[in-house]
């Protein structure tokens, strides 16, 4: 691990803090001892604010690596806030302070904001970090910022009704990620390059879903296969992310048995790891496995997986992900919110027209209410011809009325 070493007066840091930083770097992510080390690190910052300055903030890299390996978004948020406060206690800042602040903004602040689906705020944090990285000429942090922007542009595209704006954001996503890859290649950072390729693969997957262009799906597989050669195998977040994406691609390609076998192994591995009850990575794996049961007989198992994912997302306060799980349950069992027999293809059409899962659920409930108010017309005939646009307009009107 590349750690920024203290210079000047920072060498006088107290021995307890040095010991804490050494422990953070020495423990193995994924073990309970690693989480305990992060807890002691955070407690020191709370109990000794005068000593928690730049030298303290140097523990960010190791601490966030441990928290991300555990998939604990709230722990990353707590580490980020503690380290940002520490690095901002000194003014004017030295170069080491600026480097740390840039990395914390990109790898901490933007990361947890993105998980909370506060995408514009995450973009602002990333842009701040990028400006700082470019100011001091630290290429790896600049590349990390590019990788983060690529992810955020793709997520922004997914929140929009498919069209010109969405495609422009997807193109921007690919551009950011490919620029980041150039730097990671130049500085010989294979794991970061692999993660960047994995993110590009996910952008190609979204483009495929928007267009059904098989070339885009092939591009996604090509990036994933390349990334698999670069990312170190094990329990790291990047490796688990890659396996989840690979399972998703196999599912999209119609290789259901391969997809199921892979996601089953990921879930089994993650459920046996410490902190699984707060693991965002496990929640995403369970959500994907639940989604794989759509239009299949074993719907009870799918709903069980989605409810397991929903509980973890609730512990992590990820509201968008919670509602997405609820929508996926509706896709498996419409009777959860309505007795109407809406054709599956019409639900998929609603997904395309309403990127926000909360709006989809409200639209189905609004349609249910409208149909209950009608007299003398056969419902089944109308449901095959649903026009979601006026239903969604009524949902918007309901929201404005409160």
Buried (B, 14 or more C-beta within 10 A) or exposed (E): EEEBEBEEEBEEBEEEBEEBBEBBBEBEBBBEEBBEBBEEBBEBBEEEBEBBBBBBBBBBBBBBBBBBBBBBBBBBBBBBBBBBBBBBBEEEBEEBBBBBBBBBBBBBBBBBBBBBBBBEBBBBBBBBBBEBBBEBEBBBBBBBBBBBBBBBBBBBBBEBEBEEEBBEBBBBBBBBBBBBBEBBBEEEBBBBBBBBBBBBBBBBBBBBBBEEEEEBBEBBBBBBEBBBEBBEEEBBBBBBBBBBBBBBBBBBBEBEEBBBEBBBEBBEBBBEBBBBEBBBBBBBBBBBBBBBBBEEEEBEBBBBBBBBBBBBBBBBEBEBBBBBBBBBBBBBEBEEBBEBEBEEEBBEBBBEBBBBBBBBBBBBBBBBEBBEEEEEEEEEEBBEEBEBEEBBEBBEEEEEEE
